[in-house]
Amino acid sequence: MKIKVGFGFDVHQMREGHPFVVGGVTLDHHAGAFGHSDADVLVHAICDAILGAANLEDIGYHFPNTDPKWKGISSLLLLKECVRLIGEKGYELGNIDAMLVLEAPKIKPYIPAMKAHLSEVTGLDADDISIKATTNETMGFIGREEGVVAYAVCLISKP
């Protein structure tokens, strides 16, 4: 059996009045992440972890922000494609461990719904998906709520 680990990172700027989609869930907040797709920072970091583990470039390579077909798309569809791509190479996703860094809103109430979305798209059991959040202690662009960051690692294996 071959086992590989992937790491992903993403950052998006926040805009007042913009929807804030994280893990496929729209959060109740005055501002949201802005980007070419739905700007789901968590899913983007997970996609990069999965693609990186299988040596399949990164999210920008497969879903460039210069291509209008990805404009406003749900990032869960991008995640589904990433899982399909590693499957073509004979890999299966084993688990996801992710961390969000933002000042607000509090993420804990949304985690079960996020895990349910990610589980449905990836085929993983919700128990194999970890989502955590922390603040940046009011420092920097995160502390000023100008941006949001996500980190993710994943394990893939090939029998």
Beta strands, then each sheet from edge to edge (+ up, - down):
strand 1: 2-16
strand 2: 20-22
strand 3: 25-27
strand 4: 31-34
strand 5: 92-101
strand 6: 129-134
strand 7: 147-158
sheet 1: 4+ 1- 7+ 5- 6-
sheet 2: 2+ 3-
end
